[in-house]
Amino acid sequence: MASRGNQILVPQAKAAMDSFKFEAAQEVGVNLKQGYNGDLTSRQAGSIGGQMVKKMVYDYQAKQAGGSAQSMNMTQDLNTIKQQNQSSKY
């Protein structure tokens, strides 16, 4: 039996990860709701996960650079993702 790869490794972090997910969804313009979100397209769901990973990588790089990393211009990327999500058909 295969195990799922998207399990929370630190159970105490579940609330923080849920909050992070909703924040990322809002940033990319996806209407995410509590519970089941089966009405999302693959593109919408992927943009949420992609935004989460982008922010985690940026945070890690900033920490490795001692906090002196230049600010990443994410506004243009976010606007592009929002436009794609709004124009995508189900």
PDB file of N, CA, C and O in Angstrom:
ATOM      1  N   MET A   1       0.832  -1.163   0.000  1.00  0.00           N
ATOM      2  CA  MET A   1       0.000   0.000   0.000  1.00  0.00           C
ATOM      3  C   MET A   1       0.889   1.243   0.000  1.00  0.00           C
ATOM      4  O   MET A   1       1.809   1.363   0.809  1.00  0.00           O
ATOM      5  N   ALA A   2       0.605   2.149  -0.906  1.00  0.00           N
ATOM      6  CA  ALA A   2       1.387   3.375  -1.008  1.00  0.00           C
ATOM      7  C   ALA A   2       0.885   4.397   0.000  1.00  0.00           C
ATOM      8  O   ALA A   2      -0.311   4.496   0.272  1.00  0.00           O
ATOM      9  N   SER A   3       1.832   5.154   0.547  1.00  0.00           N
ATOM     10  CA  SER A   3       1.431   6.197   1.490  1.00  0.00           C
ATOM     11  C   SER A   3       1.310   7.526   0.756  1.00  0.00           C
ATOM     12  O   SER A   3       1.977   7.756  -0.253  1.00  0.00           O
ATOM     13  N   ARG A   4       0.464   8.382   1.268  1.00  0.00           N
ATOM     14  CA  ARG A   4       0.290   9.699   0.671  1.00  0.00           C
ATOM     15  C   ARG A   4       1.482  10.573   1.020  1.00  0.00           C
ATOM     16  O   ARG A   4       2.000  10.507   2.135  1.00  0.00           O
ATOM     17  N   GLY A   5       1.912  11.383   0.083  1.00  0.00           N
ATOM     18  CA  GLY A   5       3.080  12.219   0.290  1.00  0.00           C
ATOM     19  C   GLY A   5       2.777  13.600   0.826  1.00  0.00           C
ATOM     20  O   GLY A   5       3.698  14.362   1.121  1.00  0.00           O
ATOM     21  N   ASN A   6       1.489  13.945   0.960  1.00  0.00           N
ATOM     22  CA  ASN A   6       1.163  15.304   1.384  1.00  0.00           C
ATOM     23  C   ASN A   6       0.667  15.359   2.830  1.00  0.00           C
ATOM     24  O   ASN A   6      -0.223  16.144   3.155  1.00  0.00           O
ATOM     25  N   GLN A   7       1.234  14.540   3.676  1.00  0.00           N
ATOM     26  CA  GLN A   7       0.847  14.541   5.074  1.00  0.00           C
ATOM     27  C   GLN A   7       1.638  15.603   5.833  1.00  0.00           C
ATOM     28  O   GLN A   7       2.794  15.880   5.512  1.00  0.00           O
ATOM     29  N   ILE A   8       1.007  16.185   6.831  1.00  0.00           N
ATOM     30  CA  ILE A   8       1.678  17.148   7.705  1.00  0.00           C
ATOM     31  C   ILE A   8       2.616  16.376   8.621  1.00  0.00           C
ATOM     32  O   ILE A   8       2.178  15.494   9.359  1.00  0.00           O
ATOM     33  N   LEU A   9       3.894  16.700   8.579  1.00  0.00           N
ATOM     34  CA  LEU A   9       4.876  15.980   9.385  1.00  0.00           C
ATOM     35  C   LEU A   9       4.860  16.430  10.839  1.00  0.00           C
ATOM     36  O   LEU A   9       5.172  15.648  11.737  1.00  0.00           O
ATOM     37  N   VAL A  10       4.500  17.678  11.072  1.00  0.00           N
ATOM     38  CA  VAL A  10       4.401  18.214  12.430  1.00  0.00           C
ATOM     39  C   VAL A  10       2.934  18.569  12.654  1.00  0.00           C
ATOM     40  O   VAL A  10       2.470  19.601  12.169  1.00  0.00           O
ATOM     41  N   PRO A  11       2.201  17.732  13.379  1.00  0.00           N
ATOM     42  CA  PRO A  11       0.763  17.955  13.541  1.00  0.00           C
ATOM     43  C   PRO A  11       0.409  19.337  14.092  1.00  0.00           C
ATOM     44  O   PRO A  11      -0.652  19.869  13.767  1.00  0.00           O
ATOM     45  N   GLN A  12       1.262  19.921  14.908  1.00  0.00           N
ATOM     46  CA  GLN A  12       0.995  21.232  15.474  1.00  0.00           C
ATOM     47  C   GLN A  12       1.017  22.328  14.404  1.00  0.00           C
ATOM     48  O   GLN A  12       0.547  23.437  14.657  1.00  0.00           O
ATOM     49  N   ALA A  13       1.547  22.043  13.231  1.00  0.00           N
ATOM     50  CA  ALA A  13       1.664  23.042  12.167  1.00  0.00           C
ATOM     51  C   ALA A  13       0.458  23.043  11.230  1.00  0.00           C
ATOM     52  O   ALA A  13       0.421  23.838  10.291  1.00  0.00           O
ATOM     53  N   LYS A  14      -0.526  22.178  11.458  1.00  0.00           N
ATOM     54  CA  LYS A  14      -1.661  22.067  10.543  1.00  0.00           C
ATOM     55  C   LYS A  14      -2.398  23.391  10.378  1.00  0.00           C
ATOM     56  O   LYS A  14      -2.691  23.792   9.251  1.00  0.00           O
ATOM     57  N   ALA A  15      -2.699  24.071  11.467  1.00  0.00           N
ATOM     58  CA  ALA A  15      -3.429  25.345  11.385  1.00  0.00           C
ATOM     59  C   ALA A  15      -2.617  26.389  10.620  1.00  0.00           C
ATOM     60  O   ALA A  15      -3.166  27.136   9.811  1.00  0.00           O
ATOM     61  N   ALA A  16      -1.323  26.437  10.875  1.00  0.00           N
ATOM     62  CA  ALA A  16      -0.469  27.402  10.178  1.00  0.00           C
ATOM     63  C   ALA A  16      -0.401  27.093   8.684  1.00  0.00           C
ATOM     64  O   ALA A  16      -0.415  28.012   7.865  1.00  0.00           O
ATOM     65  N   MET A  17      -0.329  25.827   8.322  1.00  0.00           N
ATOM     66  CA  MET A  17      -0.284  25.447   6.905  1.00  0.00           C
ATOM     67  C   MET A  17      -1.610  25.759   6.212  1.00  0.00           C
ATOM     68  O   MET A  17      -1.617  26.192   5.060  1.00  0.00           O
ATOM     69  N   ASP A  18      -2.731  25.544   6.904  1.00  0.00           N
ATOM     70  CA  ASP A  18      -4.027  25.889   6.324  1.00  0.00           C
ATOM     71  C   ASP A  18      -4.117  27.396   6.077  1.00  0.00           C
ATOM     72  O   ASP A  18      -4.594  27.832   5.030  1.00  0.00           O
ATOM     73  N   SER A  19      -3.661  28.173   7.033  1.00  0.00           N
ATOM     74  CA  SER A  19      -3.662  29.623   6.887  1.00  0.00           C
ATOM     75  C   SER A  19      -2.765  30.043   5.722  1.00  0.00           C
ATOM     76  O   SER A  19      -3.125  30.924   4.941  1.00  0.00           O
ATOM     77  N   PHE A  20      -1.607  29.415   5.612  1.00  0.00           N
ATOM     78  CA  PHE A  20      -0.662  29.692   4.529  1.00  0.00           C
ATOM     79  C   PHE A  20      -1.297  29.372   3.174  1.00  0.00           C
ATOM     80  O   PHE A  20      -1.130  30.121   2.212  1.00  0.00           O
ATOM     81  N   LYS A  21      -2.022  28.261   3.108  1.00  0.00           N
ATOM     82  CA  LYS A  21      -2.683  27.848   1.864  1.00  0.00           C
ATOM     83  C   LYS A  21      -3.736  28.878   1.444  1.00  0.00           C
ATOM     84  O   LYS A  21      -3.812  29.243   0.271  1.00  0.00           O
ATOM     85  N   PHE A  22      -4.549  29.349   2.401  1.00  0.00           N
ATOM     86  CA  PHE A  22      -5.570  30.341   2.080  1.00  0.00           C
ATOM     87  C   PHE A  22      -4.947  31.675   1.666  1.00  0.00           C
ATOM     88  O   PHE A  22      -5.473  32.366   0.793  1.00  0.00           O
ATOM     89  N   GLU A  23      -3.837  32.028   2.289  1.00  0.00           N
ATOM     90  CA  GLU A  23      -3.122  33.255   1.916  1.00  0.00           C
ATOM     91  C   GLU A  23      -2.605  33.150   0.484  1.00  0.00           C
ATOM     92  O   GLU A  23      -2.750  34.087  -0.302  1.00  0.00           O
ATOM     93  N   ALA A  24      -2.007  32.019   0.149  1.00  0.00           N
ATOM     94  CA  ALA A  24      -1.485  31.819  -1.209  1.00  0.00           C
ATOM     95  C   ALA A  24      -2.620  31.828  -2.230  1.00  0.00           C
ATOM     96  O   ALA A  24      -2.466  32.382  -3.318  1.00  0.00           O
ATOM     97  N   ALA A  25      -3.750  31.224  -1.892  1.00  0.00           N
ATOM     98  CA  ALA A  25      -4.900  31.202  -2.803  1.00  0.00           C
ATOM     99  C   ALA A  25      -5.403  32.617  -3.063  1.00  0.00           C
ATOM    100  O   ALA A  25      -5.719  32.970  -4.200  1.00  0.00           O
ATOM    101  N   GLN A  26      -5.475  33.414  -2.023  1.00  0.00           N
ATOM    102  CA  GLN A  26      -5.932  34.790  -2.177  1.00  0.00           C
ATOM    103  C   GLN A  26      -4.964  35.577  -3.061  1.00  0.00           C
ATOM    104  O   GLN A  26      -5.393  36.381  -3.889  1.00  0.00           O
ATOM    105  N   GLU A  27      -3.666  35.351  -2.888  1.00  0.00           N
ATOM    106  CA  GLU A  27      -2.657  36.075  -3.671  1.00  0.00           C
ATOM    107  C   GLU A  27      -2.753  35.781  -5.155  1.00  0.00           C
ATOM    108  O   GLU A  27      -2.496  36.662  -5.975  1.00  0.00           O
ATOM    109  N   VAL A  28      -3.118  34.561  -5.515  1.00  0.00           N
ATOM    110  CA  VAL A  28      -3.203  34.199  -6.934  1.00  0.00           C
ATOM    111  C   VAL A  28      -4.629  34.307  -7.473  1.00  0.00           C
ATOM    112  O   VAL A  28      -4.885  33.966  -8.628  1.00  0.00           O
ATOM    113  N   GLY A  29      -5.563  34.784  -6.634  1.00  0.00           N
ATOM    114  CA  GLY A  29      -6.921  35.045  -7.106  1.00  0.00           C
ATOM    115  C   GLY A  29      -7.816  33.831  -7.216  1.00  0.00           C
ATOM    116  O   GLY A  29      -8.723  33.810  -8.047  1.00  0.00           O
ATOM    117  N   VAL A  30      -7.584  32.817  -6.397  1.00  0.00           N
ATOM    118  CA  VAL A  30      -8.415  31.612  -6.408  1.00  0.00           C
ATOM    119  C   VAL A  30      -9.316  31.632  -5.185  1.00  0.00           C
ATOM    120  O   VAL A  30      -8.856  31.864  -4.067  1.00  0.00           O
ATOM    121  N   ASN A  31     -10.602  31.386  -5.404  1.00  0.00           N
ATOM    122  CA  ASN A  31     -11.575  31.369  -4.315  1.00  0.00           C
ATOM    123  C   ASN A  31     -11.547  29.994  -3.649  1.00  0.00           C
ATOM    124  O   ASN A  31     -12.208  29.061  -4.105  1.00  0.00           O
ATOM    125  N   LEU A  32     -10.786  29.882  -2.584  1.00  0.00           N
ATOM    126  CA  LEU A  32     -10.643  28.630  -1.847  1.00  0.00           C
ATOM    127  C   LEU A  32     -11.564  28.684  -0.647  1.00  0.00           C
ATOM    128  O   LEU A  32     -11.649  29.707   0.033  1.00  0.00           O
ATOM    129  N   LYS A  33     -12.258  27.579  -0.384  1.00  0.00           N
ATOM    130  CA  LYS A  33     -13.162  27.542   0.758  1.00  0.00           C
ATOM    131  C   LYS A  33     -12.774  26.409   1.692  1.00  0.00           C
ATOM    132  O   LYS A  33     -12.043  25.497   1.306  1.00  0.00           O
ATOM    133  N   GLN A  34     -13.269  26.471   2.927  1.00  0.00           N
ATOM    134  CA  GLN A  34     -13.017  25.401   3.889  1.00  0.00           C
ATOM    135  C   GLN A  34     -13.630  24.109   3.352  1.00  0.00           C
ATOM    136  O   GLN A  34     -14.677  24.133   2.705  1.00  0.00           O
ATOM    137  N   GLY A  35     -12.977  22.996   3.621  1.00  0.00           N
ATOM    138  CA  GLY A  35     -13.523  21.703   3.208  1.00  0.00           C
ATOM    139  C   GLY A  35     -13.160  21.338   1.783  1.00  0.00           C
ATOM    140  O   GLY A  35     -12.061  21.629   1.311  1.00  0.00           O
ATOM    141  N   TYR A  36     -14.085  20.706   1.114  1.00  0.00           N
ATOM    142  CA  TYR A  36     -13.874  20.159  -0.225  1.00  0.00           C
ATOM    143  C   TYR A  36     -13.818  21.263  -1.277  1.00  0.00           C
ATOM    144  O   TYR A  36     -14.670  22.152  -1.297  1.00  0.00           O
ATOM    145  N   ASN A  37     -12.813  21.204  -2.149  1.00  0.00           N
ATOM    146  CA  ASN A  37     -12.636  22.182  -3.221  1.00  0.00           C
ATOM    147  C   ASN A  37     -12.520  21.492  -4.577  1.00  0.00           C
ATOM    148  O   ASN A  37     -11.687  21.862  -5.404  1.00  0.00           O
ATOM    149  N   GLY A  38     -13.356  20.496  -4.791  1.00  0.00           N
ATOM    150  CA  GLY A  38     -13.310  19.723  -6.029  1.00  0.00           C
ATOM    151  C   GLY A  38     -13.712  20.488  -7.265  1.00  0.00           C
ATOM    152  O   GLY A  38     -13.532  20.001  -8.381  1.00  0.00           O
ATOM    153  N   ASP A  39     -14.253  21.676  -7.088  1.00  0.00           N
ATOM    154  CA  ASP A  39     -14.655  22.478  -8.237  1.00  0.00           C
ATOM    155  C   ASP A  39     -13.495  23.278  -8.832  1.00  0.00           C
ATOM    156  O   ASP A  39     -13.665  23.932  -9.862  1.00  0.00           O
ATOM    157  N   LEU A  40     -12.328  23.236  -8.203  1.00  0.00           N
ATOM    158  CA  LEU A  40     -11.165  23.953  -8.738  1.00  0.00           C
ATOM    159  C   LEU A  40     -10.589  23.222  -9.942  1.00  0.00           C
ATOM    160  O   LEU A  40     -10.600  21.992 -10.000  1.00  0.00           O
ATOM    161  N   THR A  41     -10.091  23.984 -10.894  1.00  0.00           N
ATOM    162  CA  THR A  41      -9.400  23.364 -12.018  1.00  0.00           C
ATOM    163  C   THR A  41      -7.996  22.964 -11.570  1.00  0.00           C
ATOM    164  O   THR A  41      -7.508  23.421 -10.536  1.00  0.00           O
ATOM    165  N   SER A  42      -7.368  22.124 -12.342  1.00  0.00           N
ATOM    166  CA  SER A  42      -5.990  21.728 -12.038  1.00  0.00           C
ATOM    167  C   SER A  42      -5.078  22.944 -12.046  1.00  0.00           C
ATOM    168  O   SER A  42      -4.167  23.043 -11.224  1.00  0.00           O
ATOM    169  N   ARG A  43      -5.312  23.855 -12.955  1.00  0.00           N
ATOM    170  CA  ARG A  43      -4.494  25.067 -13.040  1.00  0.00           C
ATOM    171  C   ARG A  43      -4.632  25.894 -11.760  1.00  0.00           C
ATOM    172  O   ARG A  43      -3.637  26.385 -11.227  1.00  0.00           O
ATOM    173  N   GLN A  44      -5.854  26.046 -11.273  1.00  0.00           N
ATOM    174  CA  GLN A  44      -6.073  26.828 -10.056  1.00  0.00           C
ATOM    175  C   GLN A  44      -5.401  26.170  -8.855  1.00  0.00           C
ATOM    176  O   GLN A  44      -4.704  26.829  -8.083  1.00  0.00           O
ATOM    177  N   ALA A  45      -5.614  24.878  -8.705  1.00  0.00           N
ATOM    178  CA  ALA A  45      -5.000  24.161  -7.577  1.00  0.00           C
ATOM    179  C   ALA A  45      -3.477  24.214  -7.674  1.00  0.00           C
ATOM    180  O   ALA A  45      -2.793  24.405  -6.669  1.00  0.00           O
ATOM    181  N   GLY A  46      -2.958  24.047  -8.868  1.00  0.00           N
ATOM    182  CA  GLY A  46      -1.514  24.097  -9.064  1.00  0.00           C
ATOM    183  C   GLY A  46      -0.931  25.461  -8.785  1.00  0.00           C
ATOM    184  O   GLY A  46       0.188  25.573  -8.286  1.00  0.00           O
ATOM    185  N   SER A  47      -1.689  26.505  -9.105  1.00  0.00           N
ATOM    186  CA  SER A  47      -1.173  27.852  -8.850  1.00  0.00           C
ATOM    187  C   SER A  47      -1.077  28.121  -7.354  1.00  0.00           C
ATOM    188  O   SER A  47      -0.193  28.856  -6.915  1.00  0.00           O
ATOM    189  N   ILE A  48      -1.974  27.537  -6.566  1.00  0.00           N
ATOM    190  CA  ILE A  48      -1.908  27.688  -5.105  1.00  0.00           C
ATOM    191  C   ILE A  48      -0.651  26.996  -4.584  1.00  0.00           C
ATOM    192  O   ILE A  48       0.138  27.592  -3.851  1.00  0.00           O
ATOM    193  N   GLY A  49      -0.475  25.739  -4.969  1.00  0.00           N
ATOM    194  CA  GLY A  49       0.707  24.999  -4.531  1.00  0.00           C
ATOM    195  C   GLY A  49       1.990  25.643  -5.015  1.00  0.00           C
ATOM    196  O   GLY A  49       2.971  25.712  -4.274  1.00  0.00           O
ATOM    197  N   GLY A  50       1.991  26.114  -6.247  1.00  0.00           N
ATOM    198  CA  GLY A  50       3.175  26.769  -6.798  1.00  0.00           C
ATOM    199  C   GLY A  50       3.523  28.034  -6.046  1.00  0.00           C
ATOM    200  O   GLY A  50       4.696  28.316  -5.801  1.00  0.00           O
ATOM    201  N   GLN A  51       2.495  28.808  -5.673  1.00  0.00           N
ATOM    202  CA  GLN A  51       2.737  30.031  -4.913  1.00  0.00           C
ATOM    203  C   GLN A  51       3.291  29.699  -3.536  1.00  0.00           C
ATOM    204  O   GLN A  51       4.178  30.394  -3.041  1.00  0.00           O
ATOM    205  N   MET A  52       2.776  28.643  -2.915  1.00  0.00           N
ATOM    206  CA  MET A  52       3.275  28.234  -1.600  1.00  0.00           C
ATOM    207  C   MET A  52       4.749  27.849  -1.687  1.00  0.00           C
ATOM    208  O   MET A  52       5.554  28.258  -0.850  1.00  0.00           O
ATOM    209  N   VAL A  53       5.096  27.063  -2.699  1.00  0.00           N
ATOM    210  CA  VAL A  53       6.486  26.641  -2.865  1.00  0.00           C
ATOM    211  C   VAL A  53       7.381  27.833  -3.159  1.00  0.00           C
ATOM    212  O   VAL A  53       8.482  27.934  -2.618  1.00  0.00           O
ATOM    213  N   LYS A  54       6.911  28.743  -4.018  1.00  0.00           N
ATOM    214  CA  LYS A  54       7.701  29.927  -4.353  1.00  0.00           C
ATOM    215  C   LYS A  54       8.026  30.730  -3.094  1.00  0.00           C
ATOM    216  O   LYS A  54       9.156  31.184  -2.915  1.00  0.00           O
ATOM    217  N   LYS A  55       7.031  30.900  -2.225  1.00  0.00           N
ATOM    218  CA  LYS A  55       7.236  31.671  -1.000  1.00  0.00           C
ATOM    219  C   LYS A  55       8.169  30.939  -0.031  1.00  0.00           C
ATOM    220  O   LYS A  55       8.989  31.569   0.637  1.00  0.00           O
ATOM    221  N   MET A  56       8.044  29.606   0.044  1.00  0.00           N
ATOM    222  CA  MET A  56       8.920  28.838   0.936  1.00  0.00           C
ATOM    223  C   MET A  56      10.368  28.885   0.450  1.00  0.00           C
ATOM    224  O   MET A  56      11.287  29.035   1.256  1.00  0.00           O
ATOM    225  N   VAL A  57      10.574  28.759  -0.851  1.00  0.00           N
ATOM    226  CA  VAL A  57      11.928  28.821  -1.405  1.00  0.00           C
ATOM    227  C   VAL A  57      12.520  30.207  -1.182  1.00  0.00           C
ATOM    228  O   VAL A  57      13.681  30.333  -0.794  1.00  0.00           O
ATOM    229  N   TYR A  58      11.728  31.244  -1.425  1.00  0.00           N
ATOM    230  CA  TYR A  58      12.206  32.605  -1.221  1.00  0.00           C
ATOM    231  C   TYR A  58      12.603  32.820   0.238  1.00  0.00           C
ATOM    232  O   TYR A  58      13.652  33.400   0.518  1.00  0.00           O
ATOM    233  N   ASP A  59      11.769  32.353   1.168  1.00  0.00           N
ATOM    234  CA  ASP A  59      12.054  32.500   2.585  1.00  0.00           C
ATOM    235  C   ASP A  59      13.355  31.774   2.955  1.00  0.00           C
ATOM    236  O   ASP A  59      14.177  32.300   3.706  1.00  0.00           O
ATOM    237  N   TYR A  60      13.526  30.574   2.424  1.00  0.00           N
ATOM    238  CA  TYR A  60      14.742  29.812   2.704  1.00  0.00           C
ATOM    239  C   TYR A  60      15.973  30.533   2.153  1.00  0.00           C
ATOM    240  O   TYR A  60      16.991  30.633   2.837  1.00  0.00           O
ATOM    241  N   GLN A  61      15.880  31.032   0.924  1.00  0.00           N
ATOM    242  CA  GLN A  61      17.009  31.732   0.325  1.00  0.00           C
ATOM    243  C   GLN A  61      17.345  32.996   1.102  1.00  0.00           C
ATOM    244  O   GLN A  61      18.518  33.319   1.290  1.00  0.00           O
ATOM    245  N   ALA A  62      16.319  33.713   1.553  1.00  0.00           N
ATOM    246  CA  ALA A  62      16.557  34.925   2.330  1.00  0.00           C
ATOM    247  C   ALA A  62      17.258  34.589   3.642  1.00  0.00           C
ATOM    248  O   ALA A  62      18.151  35.319   4.073  1.00  0.00           O
ATOM    249  N   LYS A  63      16.864  33.502   4.272  1.00  0.00           N
ATOM    250  CA  LYS A  63      17.516  33.090   5.517  1.00  0.00           C
ATOM    251  C   LYS A  63      18.964  32.687   5.269  1.00  0.00           C
ATOM    252  O   LYS A  63      19.842  33.006   6.071  1.00  0.00           O
ATOM    253  N   GLN A  64      19.220  31.992   4.168  1.00  0.00           N
ATOM    254  CA  GLN A  64      20.579  31.571   3.839  1.00  0.00           C
ATOM    255  C   GLN A  64      21.470  32.770   3.530  1.00  0.00           C
ATOM    256  O   GLN A  64      22.672  32.741   3.795  1.00  0.00           O
ATOM    257  N   ALA A  65      20.885  33.814   2.975  1.00  0.00           N
ATOM    258  CA  ALA A  65      21.644  35.010   2.633  1.00  0.00           C
ATOM    259  C   ALA A  65      21.740  35.961   3.823  1.00  0.00           C
ATOM    260  O   ALA A  65      22.219  37.086   3.681  1.00  0.00           O
ATOM    261  N   GLY A  66      21.300  35.528   4.959  1.00  0.00           N
ATOM    262  CA  GLY A  66      21.363  36.371   6.143  1.00  0.00           C
ATOM    263  C   GLY A  66      20.333  37.471   6.145  1.00  0.00           C
ATOM    264  O   GLY A  66      20.508  38.488   6.815  1.00  0.00           O
ATOM    265  N   GLY A  67      19.253  37.279   5.400  1.00  0.00           N
ATOM    266  CA  GLY A  67      18.189  38.275   5.366  1.00  0.00           C
ATOM    267  C   GLY A  67      18.482  39.444   4.457  1.00  0.00           C
ATOM    268  O   GLY A  67      17.704  40.396   4.412  1.00  0.00           O
ATOM    269  N   SER A  68      19.595  39.398   3.723  1.00  0.00           N
ATOM    270  CA  SER A  68      19.951  40.530   2.878  1.00  0.00           C
ATOM    271  C   SER A  68      19.579  40.306   1.416  1.00  0.00           C
ATOM    272  O   SER A  68      20.062  41.018   0.535  1.00  0.00           O
ATOM    273  N   ALA A  69      18.721  39.319   1.155  1.00  0.00           N
ATOM    274  CA  ALA A  69      18.314  39.047  -0.225  1.00  0.00           C
ATOM    275  C   ALA A  69      17.489  40.204  -0.760  1.00  0.00           C
ATOM    276  O   ALA A  69      16.725  40.828  -0.024  1.00  0.00           O
ATOM    277  N   GLN A  70      17.649  40.484  -2.044  1.00  0.00           N
ATOM    278  CA  GLN A  70      16.879  41.561  -2.658  1.00  0.00           C
ATOM    279  C   GLN A  70      15.421  41.142  -2.728  1.00  0.00           C
ATOM    280  O   GLN A  70      15.102  39.960  -2.851  1.00  0.00           O
ATOM    281  N   SER A  71      14.549  42.125  -2.648  1.00  0.00           N
ATOM    282  CA  SER A  71      13.108  41.862  -2.714  1.00  0.00           C
ATOM    283  C   SER A  71      12.757  41.300  -4.078  1.00  0.00           C
ATOM    284  O   SER A  71      13.171  41.828  -5.110  1.00  0.00           O
ATOM    285  N   MET A  72      11.985  40.220  -4.066  1.00  0.00           N
ATOM    286  CA  MET A  72      11.589  39.558  -5.299  1.00  0.00           C
ATOM    287  C   MET A  72      10.371  40.266  -5.880  1.00  0.00           C
ATOM    288  O   MET A  72       9.425  40.563  -5.150  1.00  0.00           O
ATOM    289  N   ASN A  73      10.380  40.535  -7.166  1.00  0.00           N
ATOM    290  CA  ASN A  73       9.244  41.205  -7.791  1.00  0.00           C
ATOM    291  C   ASN A  73       8.184  40.170  -8.130  1.00  0.00           C
ATOM    292  O   ASN A  73       8.139  39.645  -9.242  1.00  0.00           O
ATOM    293  N   MET A  74       7.325  39.885  -7.141  1.00  0.00           N
ATOM    294  CA  MET A  74       6.300  38.867  -7.321  1.00  0.00           C
ATOM    295  C   MET A  74       4.996  39.469  -7.825  1.00  0.00           C
ATOM    296  O   MET A  74       4.103  38.721  -8.223  1.00  0.00           O
ATOM    297  N   THR A  75       4.853  40.785  -7.825  1.00  0.00           N
ATOM    298  CA  THR A  75       3.605  41.418  -8.221  1.00  0.00           C
ATOM    299  C   THR A  75       3.244  41.069  -9.652  1.00  0.00           C
ATOM    300  O   THR A  75       2.096  40.731  -9.940  1.00  0.00           O
ATOM    301  N   GLN A  76       4.213  41.149 -10.547  1.00  0.00           N
ATOM    302  CA  GLN A  76       3.948  40.841 -11.949  1.00  0.00           C
ATOM    303  C   GLN A  76       3.560  39.375 -12.107  1.00  0.00           C
ATOM    304  O   GLN A  76       2.626  39.061 -12.844  1.00  0.00           O
ATOM    305  N   ASP A  77       4.263  38.476 -11.427  1.00  0.00           N
ATOM    306  CA  ASP A  77       3.936  37.059 -11.488  1.00  0.00           C
ATOM    307  C   ASP A  77       2.532  36.798 -10.966  1.00  0.00           C
ATOM    308  O   ASP A  77       1.782  36.029 -11.568  1.00  0.00           O
ATOM    309  N   LEU A  78       2.163  37.434  -9.843  1.00  0.00           N
ATOM    310  CA  LEU A  78       0.843  37.232  -9.258  1.00  0.00           C
ATOM    311  C   LEU A  78      -0.253  37.728 -10.187  1.00  0.00           C
ATOM    312  O   LEU A  78      -1.283  37.070 -10.337  1.00  0.00           O
ATOM    313  N   ASN A  79      -0.043  38.885 -10.814  1.00  0.00           N
ATOM    314  CA  ASN A  79      -1.044  39.406 -11.743  1.00  0.00           C
ATOM    315  C   ASN A  79      -1.227  38.481 -12.932  1.00  0.00           C
ATOM    316  O   ASN A  79      -2.353  38.280 -13.388  1.00  0.00           O
ATOM    317  N   THR A  80      -0.152  37.920 -13.438  1.00  0.00           N
ATOM    318  CA  THR A  80      -0.230  36.980 -14.555  1.00  0.00           C
ATOM    319  C   THR A  80      -1.015  35.741 -14.153  1.00  0.00           C
ATOM    320  O   THR A  80      -1.873  35.282 -14.907  1.00  0.00           O
ATOM    321  N   ILE A  81      -0.734  35.197 -12.982  1.00  0.00           N
ATOM    322  CA  ILE A  81      -1.431  34.002 -12.503  1.00  0.00           C
ATOM    323  C   ILE A  81      -2.914  34.306 -12.299  1.00  0.00           C
ATOM    324  O   ILE A  81      -3.765  33.497 -12.670  1.00  0.00           O
ATOM    325  N   LYS A  82      -3.235  35.463 -11.713  1.00  0.00           N
ATOM    326  CA  LYS A  82      -4.642  35.833 -11.508  1.00  0.00           C
ATOM    327  C   LYS A  82      -5.385  35.901 -12.836  1.00  0.00           C
ATOM    328  O   LYS A  82      -6.506  35.406 -12.954  1.00  0.00           O
ATOM    329  N   GLN A  83      -4.754  36.519 -13.839  1.00  0.00           N
ATOM    330  CA  GLN A  83      -5.392  36.629 -15.146  1.00  0.00           C
ATOM    331  C   GLN A  83      -5.620  35.257 -15.754  1.00  0.00           C
ATOM    332  O   GLN A  83      -6.678  35.013 -16.334  1.00  0.00           O
ATOM    333  N   GLN A  84      -4.651  34.355 -15.635  1.00  0.00           N
ATOM    334  CA  GLN A  84      -4.795  33.014 -16.178  1.00  0.00           C
ATOM    335  C   GLN A  84      -5.913  32.254 -15.477  1.00  0.00           C
ATOM    336  O   GLN A  84      -6.695  31.558 -16.125  1.00  0.00           O
ATOM    337  N   ASN A  85      -5.991  32.387 -14.151  1.00  0.00           N
ATOM    338  CA  ASN A  85      -7.030  31.697 -13.400  1.00  0.00           C
ATOM    339  C   ASN A  85      -8.425  32.227 -13.721  1.00  0.00           C
ATOM    340  O   ASN A  85      -9.386  31.459 -13.769  1.00  0.00           O
ATOM    341  N   GLN A  86      -8.538  33.533 -13.940  1.00  0.00           N
ATOM    342  CA  GLN A  86      -9.830  34.111 -14.234  1.00  0.00           C
ATOM    343  C   GLN A  86     -10.282  33.793 -15.640  1.00  0.00           C
ATOM    344  O   GLN A  86     -11.483  33.707 -15.895  1.00  0.00           O
ATOM    345  N   SER A  87      -9.355  33.616 -16.551  1.00  0.00           N
ATOM    346  CA  SER A  87      -9.725  33.358 -17.943  1.00  0.00           C
ATOM    347  C   SER A  87      -9.834  31.864 -18.266  1.00  0.00           C
ATOM    348  O   SER A  87     -10.331  31.499 -19.331  1.00  0.00           O
ATOM    349  N   SER A  88      -9.374  30.996 -17.355  1.00  0.00           N
ATOM    350  CA  SER A  88      -9.424  29.563 -17.631  1.00  0.00           C
ATOM    351  C   SER A  88     -10.857  29.059 -17.573  1.00  0.00           C
ATOM    352  O   SER A  88     -11.647  29.497 -16.736  1.00  0.00           O
ATOM    353  N   LYS A  89     -11.178  28.159 -18.448  1.00  0.00           N
ATOM    354  CA  LYS A  89     -12.507  27.553 -18.510  1.00  0.00           C
ATOM    355  C   LYS A  89     -12.489  26.249 -17.746  1.00  0.00           C
ATOM    356  O   LYS A  89     -11.458  25.578 -17.689  1.00  0.00           O
ATOM    357  N   TYR A  90     -13.603  25.883 -17.165  1.00  0.00           N
ATOM    358  CA  TYR A  90     -13.700  24.629 -16.410  1.00  0.00           C
ATOM    359  C   TYR A  90     -13.773  23.492 -17.339  1.00  0.00           C
ATOM    360  O   TYR A  90     -13.859  22.344 -16.904  1.00  0.00           O
TER     361      TYR A  90
END
